[in-house]
Amino acid sequence: MEASPHVLVVDDHRDIREPLARYLEKHDVRVTAVDSSAAARRALRKAAVDLVVLDIMMPGEDGLLLCRHLRETTRIPVILLTAMAEDTDRIVGLEVGADDYVTKPFNPRELLARIKAVIRRTQSLPPDREPRSAGMYRFDRWSLDTSRRELVDEAGVVTPLSTGEFRLLVVLLERPGMVLSRDQLLDLTRGRRAAPFDRAVDNQVSRLRRKIERDPRSPKLITTVWGGGYRFTGKVERE
């Protein structure tokens, strides 16, 4: 990273928050450290932040609620701090859109490495061509109503989509012609963090192809770019 990233650390425990802030600052990271979600919201209004390190268990508004708010209103990546035994919190955190998680007690060197990795990955994402909003996409023989989350063919028959399939389709329709890597698709759809050699995106693409392609064995809408990822090659009209 050429410029020092600005990281917001949110943890109600001073003995975690302050030593972590000092460690990150020693490694060329600008840090704002706060003790609550309310203070985090104020800090976010005052300055641009590249990433949030967020404790889950806090009094008042907890980290999961703040993470959900950040995902709904911003593209700021989030790394959750979780208790070692709380598997459910980690799973829910990834489901609401966290980019990664680190369990307590943690090694600050590992957390720094994860911060840099997440920032590199998210900053490489292609920008939206236009602001997201509810609307209608038309492609091939399909219409996708994003306000109703309905995929309808030319005969008026609705094809049900899972949440993951819907998010993936919208991401592709927003960026026709762009090659999107698996990591980029995972970040843009805000699914769970990918493990090495994760096949989650490939499986999601396969299921979506079976629903929208005339011949899923020879896809013409979602094409594979070998060594690169996937590209939506169909003509897209938006209303």
Summary of the structure (lengths in Angstrom):
residues: 239
radius of gyration: 19.7
end to end distance: 38.5
largest distance: 62.3
contacts: 691
relative contact order: 0.10
helix: 38%
strand: 22%
